[in-house]
Amino acid sequence: MKIHNVVLKTEERSSHLPQDTKKVPLEMWVNGFLMADAEMGAKVEISTLSGRVVSGTLVEINPRYTHDFGDPIPELLKIGPYLKHTLEGI
């Protein structure tokens, strides 16, 4: 399950932050296992893989991990084959 929680409202954020950062709340999304049956949008508690119990609003069931490391860098794509070829010659 995935939960959402507002950690700090905009007025609670530090005054030392850049203006565009201060304009938005600090939010968190956490994946884990639901501690009790609940409906979407309900306040729930989940247990994470590390054993933490976290509360928030249920926003997704069986979430997928969709993060990545961005677009490939052409120069870095060539390094692996180049090193393999070079090291095989040693």
N, C-alpha and C positions, 0 to 999 in steps of 0.2 A: 504494500500500500504506500501511497505517497501522501504526506501531509504538508500543509502550508501554515506558516505562522509569521506574524509581523513582530520582529524582535524589538525594533525601535521605531516609533512614529517620527514623522519629519521634525516635529518640534523638540523631540528628545535627542536628536542627533548632535554630534559635537560641532561647535562653532568653527573648528579648525579644518573642516572639510571643504573641498571645492564646492562652489555654488551649485553646480548641476547635481552633485552627489547629495547635498543637503536637501534638495527639493523632493527627494523620494524616500520612502521608508526603507529601513533595513529589513529584508525579508529572508526567510529560510524555507527550503523545501527539503524534506527528509524521507528516505525510503525505509520501510521496516515491516514488521508483522503486527497486524491488528491484535490488540489485547482482548477485545470484545466485539461482538457483532455490532455493526452500525450502518447507517445510510450515508450516501454521498452528501457531503456538505456538513456533516455532524462534527462536533468536537470529539476527538478520540485520543487514545494513547496507543503508541506503537512501540515495539521493542526492536531496536536496530541490531544488525549483525554483531556489533561490538558489545551488545548487552545494555545499552542505554535505553531508558524509557523516556520518550519525548511526546509531548502533546501538541495538537494543532487541529486544523480543519482538514478532513478527509477530502482530497481533490482527485485522486486517481487510484484505480484498482489495477494491480499487476503492471506497474510502470515499466517502460523499457528504458535502458540506458542509451541516450542518444547523443552523448557528448563525443567529440573527436578532437584531433589536434590541428584542425584546419586543413587548408589546401596543401598538397604536396609541394615541396620546394624542388624545382627541377635540378639544381646543382646537387642537392643531397641524394636524389634518386640515383645519380651516377656513381656515388662514392662506394656503395656496397659491391657492385660488379667490378669496379676498378680495383678495389683492395683485394678482392678474391683473385682476380687475374694476376695482380702484382705478387701476392703472397704465394700463389701456386708456383711462380717462377723461381722462388727462393730455394 
